[in-house]
Amino acid sequence: MHRFDEKFILFENRYRHLNQDEFNEMFGERQRQLSKGKSMQGITTVGQATYLRKFSADFSMEMRRSVKEMLKEWMK
């Protein structure tokens, strides 16, 4: 996935809340790409796709596993 356009993330001196139209524009391309692709595991929104990509990644799975092992040792 590409990065968001800088007009949505770069502000000077303070953050600005995006209105609904800006928010829809910001995520529009991602939603269009998701709609074109095959829906995997019932994913229909950009949020679901992002969650799956981040938390199902090999790195995340290994981090969870290793933390469980560390906690087992720590709790002895």
Sequence and secondary structure as in RCSB ss.txt:
>XXXX:A:sequence
MHRFDEKFILFENRYRHLNQDEFNEMFGERQRQLSKGKSMQGITTVGQATYLRKFSADFSMEMRRSVKEMLKEWM
K
>XXXX:A:secstr
     GGGT  SSS     HHHHHHHHHHHHHHHHHS   TT  SHHHHHHHHHHSSHHHHHHHHHHHHHHHHHT
 
